[in-house]
């Protein structure tokens, strides 16, 4: 997987006060509350697309979050951004991100499920 993208996502979360600990994640706002990856994805993944970054870099950062958190919610935020008022996202970067994860050695369940949902919602 894209280690640089994952590391960039880890730093991005840390800059927002969210860090990984042994059994999950914690935020500076509530350091005694252990969060799971799904909670972090729901709380932060959409924020990627509000960043003052080039859209291609937003997509790369979002895929880094997907690598880090491995949560379907991240793919939802990618889809929302692609279909939203500011979209579409750069197709070459978007589909390259999906392709790389599908070709990787690790399980890509969040990616395959998101593509299935996208296809079903499009009526295909």
N, C-alpha and C positions, 0 to 999 in steps of 0.2 A: 504494500500500500504506500501511498504518498506520505512518507515520514515527515517531509517538510510541511505539508498541509496540516497534518495532525499536530505537529509541534507549534505551528502558527496558531492553530485553534486553542491549544492549551495555554499559550501566552495571552491570547485574546481574552479567554475566560479569566485568567489570573488578573489581567488588567481591570476586569470588572468585579473582582473580589470573589471569584469562584475557583476553588482549587481541589485537586484530587487528594484524597486521603486513603488510607489502607482499605476501608470497606465501602467507599463511595466518594461523595463530594460534599464540600462545605462552602458556605458563603460567609463573607465577612459580616453580613447583616445579622446572621443567626449562626454563629460558629458552633453552637452546641447541637444543631439540628443536622443530622446526617441525611443527605439527599441521594437519590439514585440517579442514574443516567437519564432516565425518562423525565424526571422532574427538572433536571438541568436543561434538557432539550426543550421542554415546554416553556420554561422560563426565559431561555436565552436565544434559541435558534433564529427566531424571527428578527432579533436585533441585528443580526449580521447584515440584513438588507437595508438597515437604516444607517449603516456606517458610511462615512464620507470616503468611499473607495470606488474605484472603477468597477463597473458591474462584473467584469471578468474576475476581478480579485474578490468580490463578494461571493461569487460562485465557488471559487477555490477555497475560501475560508469556510463556507457552508459545508463543502465536501470534507474539509479537515475536521469539522465538528462531527460529521457523520462517521468518519474514521475513528474519532476519539470516543464518541458516545454510543455508536452503533444503534441508533434509535430511529424508528420510522418517522417520528415527528420532524426530524431534520429534513427528510425528503419532502414532507408536506410543506414546510416553509419554502423550500426550493420551488416547488410547484406553485405555491401562492405568489411568490415573487415573479415567476415566469409568466403567470397568467394575469398578474395585477396591472395596475395603471402604469407602473414604471417599466413593465416588461415589454417585449419578451427579453429574457436574458440572452447573452451571446451563445448562440447555438453550438458553436464549435467547442467552447469551454464546457458547456453544460453536458453535451453528449460524450465528450472525452472523459469527463468525470464519471459518468455512469459506466462507460465502457471499461475504464481502468478498474473500477470496483468489481464489475462482473467478471473480469479476467483474472482478478487476484486469487491467490491461494486460499484466502480466508472466506468464510461464509458471507454471502451478500444478501441475506434474507430481507433486510430493510429495503435494499435497492430493488430486488426482484418483486417484492410485494408492492412497492410504490409504483412500479411500471405496470403491474397487473391492474392496480386500482385506477391508474391514469387511463389505461386502455378501456377498462370497464365503464368509467365515467364518460368517456368519449363515445360510448355506444358501439365500440368495435367488437 
